[in-house]
Amino acid sequence: MKLLFLSDLHDDFWVDADRDLFEGIEDQIGGLDHLLIAGDLTNKPKVRWKYAFERLSKLLPLERVSVFPGNHDFYDFCLDGEDRLEQIASAFGVGYVQKKQLVFGSTRVLCATLWTDFELGAGRTINESHASARMNDFRHIRVASKGYRKLRPSDLVLAHRNQLDWLSGALAEDFDGQTFVATHHAPHPSALDSQHDNIAAAYASDLSELILKHRPERWFFGHCHGGKNSSVGDTQLINVSLGYPDEIADPAARIRDLIFEI
């Protein structure tokens, strides 16, 4: 089976730049058994997700596509609005796989956004203050259940804990085959490069203990456009970010590299 793991499509940015992400590889995309979008499909999802799905539908049947959100998929929207995101995806036949498992033969893929715990480096208190001043997330995302107030780092820590609890439980379940994990945020600081130094805690958590305990074969992550592949124990950490149009000259070549055969 051929699976494409792809994060950080930012489809709306590519449309605005009048560039086709998949130009020259349409046949390869059409031949995929599955495409998993690991977050950051678009900003403003209530308006733009449907246009992204319409474009994807011209390349492959949408029942072969699954998605879970990244931070940008909540921009001009609310953190606690995932029911609406699932409705939009389901209306197009796209699987919504937040805290869900996909199974392809003898391979399972455990999927979650997995926001960070803000514990890297200087520690949570300093990191939360720094991130709230630096990151656009805290200007463009709201929390509907709290009177549509602006997002706070503490909201993301709670979301991280919830998703990490699910993931820990899923990894502990017996499975006769290989286990992959797919998250939007990175599971280890080794995935980051120097551009993330000042705000590393907004991009990754240190999940070494979890990884070494359960030893999934591969952990796919995004969010870190300039991030790198690494490993923790026997687990390969694989960056599947695409990025913005001004960051990548040949998106087709990058996408080819992210097609995996199992």
N, C-alpha and C positions, 0 to 999 in steps of 0.2 A: 504494500500500500504506500502511496505517496501522500505525505502530510506536509502542509505549509504552516509553520508557526510564524506569525507576523504581528509585531506590535508597532505602535506609533505610525500608523498610516497617515494620519492627519490629512484625510482625503480632501477636506475643504481648502487647505493650503495649496494642494497640488492643482485643484480646479482653478483657484484664483491665479495661480502661476501659469495656467494654460499648458500644463504638462500631464501626460498620460503615464501613470505609474507602471502600467503593465504593457506598454508598447514593446512589441517584439517578442513577448513571451505569452501571448494569448493562448496558444495551443498548450503550453505547459500548464497554465492555470486551469484551462478547461479539462485537462487530464488528471487533475488532483482528485484524490479520494476524499480529502477534507482540507478545509482552510480554517484555522483557529486564529481569530483576531484577539490578541492578548492586550487589549486596551488602547485607548487614544485613537479611536476611529475618526471622530470629528469633535470640534467644539459645538455648542448649541445643539444638543442631540435631538430635542423635540422637533426641530426643523430639519436638521441636516443628516441625521441617520438614514432617513428614507431615501435621500438622494444617493448616498453612498451605497446602500443596498441595491438600488436600481442600477447603478453602474456595475456593481459586482454581478448582478443577475445576467448581464450580457456576456459574462465570461464563464460562469459555471452555475449549475443549479443551486439555488440558495439552501436547499436541504443539506447540502454538503458544507455549509458554513456555520460556525459557532462564534459567539462573541461574549466577552465579559468586559466591563468598563475599566478604563484607566482614569487618571485624574481629569484629563481634558474632556472626557465624556460627561462630566458634571458641570462644565463651564456654562454660565447662563442657565443654570438648572440647580437642583438641590441634591445634597448627599443622600437624603432619605427618599429619593424618588425612583428607586430601582424598579418598582412595579411598573412604572410608565415605560422605562427602557425595555423591560421584558415584553411589554405589550407591542411596542414598535417592532422589535425583532421578530416576535411570533407572527405578527401580521404579514411578514415577508417569508415566513417559513424558516427563519434563521434561529438556531438554538441559542438560548440565553443560558450561559453556563457558570454564572457566579456561584461559587461553593458547590460545584457539581463535578461529576466524574464522567469522562468520555471513555469508551472502550472500543479499541480497534483490534480485533483478534485477541492476541495474547498481550496486548499493551493497554494499560490504562493511563489516562491523563487527568490529573487532579487540577482543577482550575479555580483561581480566586484572584481578586485585585491585590490583596495583601498590602494594604497601606503600611507605612513604617511605624516603628515604636519610638522614634526620635531619640534613641539611646546611644547612638554612636558618638565617639569623640568626647566632647565636653560634657555630655550628659543631657538629659531630657529638658531641664529647665532652660538652659542656655540655648539649646537647639530650637525649642519651641518659639522662643522670643526672636531668634534670628530668622527662622523660616517664615514666621508670620509677617515679618517686615520685608522679606525678599521674594517670596513665592507668590505668583499670580493666583494660585489656588484660593488664597485667603481673601481675595478681592472679587473673584468671579463665581464662587460656589456658595450657596446658601444652605441653611438647615431649616426645612419647612416646619418641623415639629417644634421648633424653638422660635416661632414667630417670624420665620424667614430671615433670621439674623445671619450675619456673615459666618462662614466656616472658621473654626478655631483648631489649632493643632490637637487639642485634647479630644475633639470629635474624631480625628483620624486615629489617635491611639486606641480609642474604644473600638473603632471599626477594625483596626489591625488585630486586636485581641480576639474579637469575634471570629474573624476569618482564620486566624492562626489556630484557634481552638478547633474549628472545623477541619482544617488541614491536618492537624496532629492526629485527630481521631481517624480521618480517612487513611492516613499513612499507616496507622496501627492495624488496620483491617487486613486480613489475609487476602492475598491475590496471587493466583497461579500464573505468573508472567512478569513482565518488566513494568516498572512504574516510572512515569514521567510526571513532573510538576510544571505547571505553567502559571506564572503570576505576572502582574504588571510591574510591580516594584521588585528590586533586586534583593536576593536573600543573603547577600554577603558583601562586605565592603571591598573585597578583592575584585569585584566586578566594575568598580568605579575607576575613572581616570582623574587626572589632576583638575579638570574643569569643574569637578563636583566637590572639591575640597571644602569650600566654605559652607556648603549646604548638603553635605554628604548624607546627613541623617534624614533628609527629605526624600532620598533616593533609595536607600538600602537599610536593612536591618542586619544584624549579625545572628543568623540562624544556624550557626555551626553545630550546636548541640542537637538540634532537630535533624539536620542533614546526616550527621555521623551516626545517629541512632537508627534512622530508617533507611538510609543509603539508597535513595531513588537513583535510577541510572542517569537521568538527565533532568535538569531544572532549567526551563526556558523562562526568560524574563525580558522586560522592556524598560520603558521610562528613561533609561540612560542612553541617549542617542549616541554618545561617544564612548559608551561603556565597552567592556572587553570580556571575552570568554576567560574562564578560570576553572578551578576545581576545588572541591572540599572533600577530602577523603577520596572515595571512588566515584563521587558524583560530579558529572560535568555540568558547569554552569554556563549556559549558552545565551548570549545576547541576541535577541531577535528584533531589535529596534530597526525601523527604517529611518524616519526623521523628516525634517522639513526640506522643501525643494532646494533651498540654498545650502544645504548640508551634504547633498549627495548628487553627484553628476550622473551616475548610471544606476538608477533604481532597479532596473531589470537584472543586472548582475548581482546586486545585493539580494534580491528576492530569490534568484536561482540558488544562492548559497543557503537559503533557509528552508529549502524543500528536503525533507528527510524521508528515507525509505525504511519501512519496518516490515 
